[in-house]
């Protein structure tokens, strides 16, 4: 086997760098929409949390009304 020369090593490294650069470009293209996705998911999660809080609040109000109605019904 012939020993590698500096030129051969540089060509090999250059080829590997070119290959890695291509892979990075592919990753960049695939992930460029992630910030939008994360933003939309954050909005959706915010709406879900808000909806749950609202339902909890409304459930307490309904229970309060129900107990008031029961007390009124018992007096009638």
HUVENSUL-V911289 format. One record per helix or strand. SS is the DSSP state (a for helix, b for strand). FROM is the first residue (numbers start at 1). LEN is the number of residues. If there is no record, write none. Layout:
# HUVENSUL-V911289
ss=<SS | SS>
from=<FROM | FROM>
len=<LEN | LEN>
This chain:
# HUVENSUL-V911289
ss=<a | a>
from=<6 | 34>
len=<26 | 42>
